[in-house]
Amino acid sequence: MSKVKDNIITSGLSGKLGKQIVFRQWGGETFLSTAPGKSESLLKKEMYEKNRALFTKATAYAKMAMSDQDLKQAYKNKCNLRQNAYVRAVQDFLIAPSIGEIDLSNYTGKKDSFILIYATDDFRVNRVHVTVKDEQNQEVETGFAVQEEHTDWWKFVVNEAHVIPTGGKVVVSAYDLPGNETVKEVEM
């Protein structure tokens, strides 16, 4: 892409000239590039319909988020350069949270022992659910973790003492505000 400097004829132009040249304005400057060609992969109807349905849901979520003034302000506070709260809400809808670490070092099965979970999102993790299962995949204990203050760590505290199931597993689900879910399992 070429940058046009001090040219009285092309300064301020924007749009396509024929089917070969495109003038663009970015940050108050004029740029010149070749016109983009059509990509066959973008013309696939199935992919188009899938993405269209996803973006329809994302925009519906963003509209709902913009009607809540507190949530709108929270999205506005997390905006990047050249981004607004609406676009940030759409982006949040499209990106699921991630679970980095599940720390079982303080989990003994005794009452008040705990499991730590490191869960992040591009905006905010809304809740984290933990299920402890035995070797037959039966629930031993389940519940929601509580976020540690000003961190991305979540703490699940054992409510009732139980024997740690040999061959069991811990299943963690992290949810963000739009409802995206990420699941991670660790074996004990």
DAHUCOR-V943117 format. One record per backbone hydrogen bond with DSSP energy under -0.5 kcal/mol. CO is the residue of the C=O (numbers start at 1). NH is the residue of the N-H. E is the energy in kcal/mol with one decimal. If there is no record, write none. Layout:
# DAHUCOR-V943117
<<CO:NH:E> <CO:NH:E>>
This chain:
# DAHUCOR-V943117
<<2:32:-3.5> <3:5:-0.5> <4:30:-0.6> <6:8:-0.6> <7:11:-1.9> <10:13:-2.1> <15:23:-3.4> <16:18:-0.6> <17:20:-1.2> <17:21:-1.7> <20:35:-1.9> <21:17:-3.3> <22:33:-2.3> <23:15:-3.0> <24:31:-3.1> <26:29:-1.3> <29:26:-2.5> <30:4:-2.5> <31:24:-2.8> <32:2:-3.3> <33:22:-2.9> <38:40:-0.5> <39:42:-0.5> <39:43:-0.7> <40:43:-0.8> <41:44:-0.9> <44:48:-2.2> <45:49:-2.7> <46:50:-2.2> <47:51:-2.6> <48:52:-2.5> <49:53:-2.4> <50:54:-2.1> <51:55:-2.7> <52:56:-2.0> <53:57:-2.0> <54:58:-2.4> <55:59:-2.6> <56:60:-1.9> <57:61:-2.3> <58:62:-2.3> <59:63:-2.4> <60:64:-2.0> <61:65:-2.7> <62:66:-2.1> <63:67:-0.9> <64:67:-0.6> <64:68:-0.6> <65:68:-0.9> <67:69:-0.8> <68:72:-2.9> <69:73:-2.2> <70:74:-2.0> <71:75:-2.5> <72:76:-2.4> <73:77:-2.2> <74:78:-0.8> <75:78:-0.8> <76:79:-1.3> <80:83:-1.2> <84:88:-2.2> <85:89:-2.0> <86:90:-2.1> <87:91:-2.4> <88:92:-2.1> <89:93:-2.0> <90:94:-1.6> <91:95:-1.0> <92:95:-0.6> <94:96:-0.6> <98:100:-0.6> <98:120:-2.6> <101:103:-0.5> <101:118:-2.8> <102:104:-0.7> <103:116:-2.0> <104:107:-1.7> <106:108:-0.7> <106:114:-1.4> <109:162:-2.7> <110:113:-2.1> <113:158:-3.1> <115:156:-2.9> <116:103:-3.1> <117:119:-0.8> <117:154:-3.0> <118:100:-3.0> <118:101:-0.7> <120:98:-3.2> <124:177:-0.8> <127:175:-2.7> <128:145:-2.9> <129:173:-2.8> <130:143:-2.2> <131:133:-0.5> <131:171:-3.1> <132:140:-3.6> <132:141:-1.3> <133:169:-1.9> <134:137:-2.1> <138:134:-2.4> <141:132:-3.5> <143:130:-3.3> <146:155:-3.2> <148:151:-1.6> <152:119:-2.1> <153:148:-3.2> <154:117:-2.8> <155:146:-2.6> <155:157:-0.6> <156:115:-2.4> <158:112:-2.5> <165:168:-1.7> <168:188:-2.4> <169:133:-3.1> <170:172:-0.5> <170:186:-2.1> <171:131:-2.4> <172:184:-2.6> <173:129:-3.0> <174:182:-2.1> <175:126:-2.8> <175:127:-1.5> <176:179:-1.3> <180:176:-1.5> <182:174:-2.7> <184:172:-3.0> <186:170:-2.9>>
